[in-house]
Amino acid sequence: AYTIAWALYGAICMFNSTQQNPYPLRVGIGLISLALLKLFLSDIWNLSSGLRIFVLIGVAVILLTVSFIYQQFKKFKESDNR
């Protein structure tokens, strides 16, 4: 549960960043990276098969969603700057 929570909080930090203050973007990327490291170094080995599948699918969905929304958000910011 902590891994998914860290990934979600990282995603929220990424989306709360602005061009004037890129700090939340860095924090979000860092939290997502830590969540992935924790997932692959700790959670995979300590969880049962059912929970392992749930956590892997949950983190995968979060990462796919974050990458898609961030691409759209970046395009929107670039069109505002023109």
Secondary structure, DSSP 8 states (H G I E B T S, - for coil): -HHHHHHHHHHHHHHT--SS--HHHHHHHHHHHHHHHHIIIIIHHHS-HHHHHHHHHHHHHHHHHHHHHHHHHHHHHHHHH-
